Amino acid sequence: MKNFHCCASCVNYEVKKENGKVTYRCSRLGFDTKPTYQFNCWDPKEVVKKLMGKNE
């Protein structure tokens, strides 16, 4: 899990492009984040769950 746990691999992670600016946001927590941040509420995307299963 430690190799996969980050905001960018979470189902709540959003990337928005507005006026030439890219923002990264957590839709669950409601604030800006960065792809490499980690929080305890992490819920991995399905593709990440599959990758985690292969590496165990």
C-alpha positions in Angstrom: 0.0 0.0 0.0 2.8 2.4 0.8 3.9 2.4 -2.9 0.4 3.4 -4.0 -1.0 5.6 -1.3 -1.3 9.2 -2.6 -4.0 11.6 -3.6 -3.5 11.1 -7.3 -4.6 7.4 -6.9 -7.8 8.2 -4.9 -11.3 8.1 -6.3 -11.9 11.6 -4.8 -9.0 13.2 -6.6 -9.9 15.8 -9.3 -7.9 17.8 -11.8 -9.5 21.0 -13.0 -8.1 23.3 -15.7 -9.4 26.8 -15.7 -8.0 29.9 -17.5 -4.8 28.0 -18.2 -4.3 27.1 -14.6 -4.4 23.5 -13.3 -5.7 22.8 -9.8 -5.8 19.5 -7.9 -8.7 19.0 -5.5 -10.1 16.5 -3.2 -13.9 16.3 -3.9 -14.5 14.5 -0.6 -12.6 16.9 1.7 -13.3 20.0 -0.4 -9.9 21.6 -0.6 -6.9 21.8 -2.9 -4.3 19.1 -2.6 -1.2 17.9 -4.5 -0.8 14.5 -6.3 1.7 13.2 -3.8 -0.1 14.2 -0.6 -1.5 11.5 1.6 -4.5 11.5 3.9 -6.1 8.8 6.1 -9.4 8.9 4.1 -7.7 7.5 1.0 -10.0 5.3 -1.2 -8.0 3.9 -4.1 -9.3 3.8 -7.6 -10.2 0.3 -9.0 -7.1 0.2 -11.3 -4.9 0.9 -8.2 -6.6 -1.9 -6.2 -5.8 -4.3 -9.0 -2.2 -3.2 -9.1 -1.9 -3.5 -5.3 -3.3 -7.1 -5.5 -0.7 -8.0 -8.1 2.2 -6.7 -6.0 1.3 -8.6 -2.9 
